[in-house]
Amino acid sequence: MTTATGLTATRPWGASRLAPYPTTVRLPHAAVEVDPDTQLGVFRDCHGQVVEMGKHGTGTGTETNVTTSSDNQTGNDQGKDQENDQD
């Protein structure tokens, strides 16, 4: 298809990757509140009973900064490192 400006319209590459959402499942909770001691979400059903919603992983990461010597000499540069930990 050619537009009024003479440019050819093309379909975005990501449009070919689209798919319908998977079938959803109704979760058995009616309310969520934050536990003041643990600061975690507590899920409750329509009777006020706690519902276990499963576990999820946690992760931490550290990163060192790039440093350069004060006289701008490259011999003493320290590179940038990253370290990640995933449960």
Secondary structure, 3 states (H helix, E strand, C coil): CECCCCCECCCCHHHHHCCCCCCCCCCCCCEEEECCCCCCEEEECCCCCECCCCCCCCEEEEECCCECCCCCCHHHCECCCEEEEEC
